[in-house]
Amino acid sequence: MELNRLKVVLAEQKRTGKWLAETLGKNEATISLWCANVSQPSLETLFAIAKALEVDVRELLVSTKANINF
């Protein structure tokens, strides 16, 4: 299940996982897992990512409205 849009936002800004890893002081493998939606960053880290990318944190998340099936 896709929960975050990190890979998309990085591509839109022409930034790499390596850049984000260096900016946040994280391992590139960790960023890769987040981009692949294999694991998710903590809320605190998600806010740090949003700040680094200069986006609203909501832009990093997949909308729940699009995934609701009633």
Backbone as CSV, one residue per row, in Angstrom:
resi,resn,N_x,N_y,N_z,CA_x,CA_y,CA_z,C_x,C_y,C_z
1,MET,0.838,-1.172,0.000,0.000,0.000,0.000,0.890,1.246,0.000
2,GLU,0.564,2.129,-0.876,1.314,3.373,-0.972,0.788,4.368,0.058
3,LEU,1.692,4.837,0.918,1.296,5.782,1.965,1.926,7.155,1.781
4,ASN,3.121,7.171,1.196,3.765,8.470,1.030,4.093,8.730,-0.441
5,ARG,4.322,9.996,-0.749,4.635,10.451,-2.101,6.072,10.954,-2.194
6,LEU,6.924,10.475,-1.311,8.284,10.974,-1.234,9.027,10.835,-2.557
7,LYS,8.939,9.682,-3.182,9.625,9.463,-4.457,9.145,10.457,-5.519
8,VAL,7.856,10.704,-5.569,7.270,11.623,-6.543,7.747,13.050,-6.297
9,VAL,7.712,13.479,-5.034,8.120,14.847,-4.700,9.610,15.048,-4.987
10,LEU,10.430,14.064,-4.662,11.856,14.163,-4.984,12.050,14.312,-6.488
11,ALA,11.335,13.527,-7.273,11.449,13.605,-8.737,10.967,14.956,-9.253
12,GLU,9.868,15.454,-8.714,9.344,16.752,-9.134,10.365,17.861,-8.894
13,GLN,11.126,17.733,-7.818,12.118,18.753,-7.473,13.505,18.444,-8.038
14,LYS,13.586,17.351,-8.800,14.862,16.919,-9.377,15.931,16.736,-8.299
15,ARG,15.512,16.135,-7.211,16.415,15.818,-6.099,16.532,14.308,-5.994
16,THR,17.577,13.860,-5.323,17.828,12.421,-5.197,17.680,11.961,-3.756
17,GLY,17.557,10.666,-3.616,17.544,10.083,-2.283,18.861,10.340,-1.575
18,LYS,19.939,10.345,-2.329,21.256,10.627,-1.751,21.275,12.035,-1.155
19,TRP,20.739,13.012,-1.895,20.671,14.378,-1.389,19.883,14.430,-0.091
20,LEU,18.721,13.764,-0.069,17.876,13.779,1.120,18.579,13.106,2.290
21,ALA,19.245,11.995,2.026,19.979,11.289,3.079,21.048,12.194,3.691
22,GLU,21.777,12.880,2.846,22.820,13.788,3.336,22.210,14.952,4.110
23,THR,21.110,15.481,3.623,20.445,16.615,4.265,19.920,16.246,5.650
24,LEU,19.360,15.038,5.762,18.757,14.600,7.028,19.736,13.854,7.933
25,GLY,20.907,13.502,7.407,21.850,12.709,8.185,21.387,11.272,8.349
26,LYS,20.733,10.755,7.309,20.208,9.381,7.330,20.962,8.529,6.319
27,ASN,20.794,7.230,6.416,21.386,6.285,5.486,20.603,6.295,4.175
28,GLU,21.294,6.203,3.059,20.607,6.171,1.752,19.645,5.001,1.646
29,ALA,19.988,3.880,2.263,19.114,2.701,2.208,17.790,2.981,2.905
30,THR,17.829,3.739,3.972,16.602,4.104,4.693,15.707,4.954,3.804
31,ILE,16.304,5.937,3.126,15.540,6.794,2.214,14.924,5.950,1.105
32,SER,15.688,5.006,0.589,15.197,4.123,-0.470,13.977,3.326,-0.011
33,LEU,14.008,2.835,1.219,12.867,2.083,1.750,11.635,2.975,1.882
34,TRP,11.850,4.221,2.279,10.729,5.162,2.368,10.162,5.453,0.994
35,CYS,11.044,5.679,0.016,10.600,5.984,-1.352,9.829,4.829,-1.978
36,ALA,10.197,3.618,-1.595,9.523,2.430,-2.127,8.293,2.055,-1.300
37,ASN,7.996,2.821,-0.252,6.878,2.543,0.639,6.982,1.188,1.327
38,VAL,8.221,0.730,1.512,8.455,-0.514,2.250,8.372,-0.230,3.742
39,SER,8.888,0.923,4.132,8.754,1.400,5.510,8.422,2.886,5.442
40,GLN,8.067,3.454,6.590,7.637,4.849,6.628,8.451,5.623,7.647
41,PRO,8.738,6.887,7.362,9.423,7.712,8.352,8.488,8.047,9.501
42,SER,9.064,8.354,10.646,8.259,8.805,11.781,7.642,10.153,11.432
43,LEU,6.654,10.566,12.189,6.033,11.876,11.951,7.056,12.994,12.103
44,GLU,7.916,12.881,13.093,8.959,13.887,13.300,9.865,13.974,12.075
45,THR,10.248,12.836,11.544,11.110,12.803,10.360,10.358,13.306,9.140
46,LEU,9.081,12.983,9.043,8.280,13.452,7.914,8.246,14.975,7.877
47,PHE,8.138,15.599,9.040,8.166,17.059,9.107,9.544,17.596,8.712
48,ALA,10.611,16.895,9.093,11.965,17.301,8.702,12.146,17.190,7.192
49,ILE,11.569,16.154,6.591,11.625,15.976,5.139,10.896,17.127,4.457
50,ALA,9.706,17.444,4.945,8.917,18.538,4.366,9.691,19.854,4.440
51,LYS,10.340,20.089,5.563,11.124,21.313,5.721,12.290,21.335,4.737
52,ALA,12.992,20.216,4.597,14.131,20.136,3.677,13.692,20.369,2.235
53,LEU,12.515,19.842,1.886,12.012,19.963,0.517,11.190,21.244,0.310
54,GLU,10.983,21.987,1.405,10.205,23.222,1.366,8.801,23.003,0.797
55,VAL,8.135,21.973,1.335,6.758,21.661,0.949,5.923,21.492,2.210
56,ASP,4.621,21.601,2.064,3.708,21.294,3.154,3.771,19.788,3.387
57,VAL,3.785,19.377,4.620,3.902,17.959,4.944,2.798,17.137,4.266
58,ARG,1.640,17.745,4.035,0.538,17.026,3.381,0.873,16.621,1.957
59,GLU,1.797,17.340,1.318,2.200,16.987,-0.040,2.989,15.686,-0.087
60,LEU,3.474,15.240,1.062,4.251,14.013,1.130,3.397,12.778,1.384
61,LEU,2.111,12.998,1.633,1.218,11.893,1.972,0.212,11.623,0.863
62,VAL,-0.162,10.379,0.733,-1.212,9.993,-0.202,-2.548,10.339,0.448
63,SER,-3.430,10.979,-0.284,-4.734,11.374,0.244,-5.567,10.155,0.600
64,THR,-6.206,10.211,1.743,-7.093,9.102,2.136,-8.403,9.175,1.371
65,LYS,-8.777,10.335,0.901,-10.013,10.475,0.144,-9.969,9.683,-1.154
66,ALA,-8.812,9.605,-1.754,-8.678,8.892,-3.024,-8.748,7.377,-2.833
67,ASN,-8.520,6.896,-1.596,-8.433,5.455,-1.365,-9.628,4.880,-0.618
68,ILE,-10.641,5.669,-0.353,-11.792,5.188,0.408,-12.789,4.535,-0.546
69,ASN,-13.144,3.309,-0.235,-14.140,2.579,-1.029,-15.313,2.226,-0.129
70,PHE,-16.456,2.842,-0.366,-17.658,2.555,0.424,-18.601,1.690,-0.335
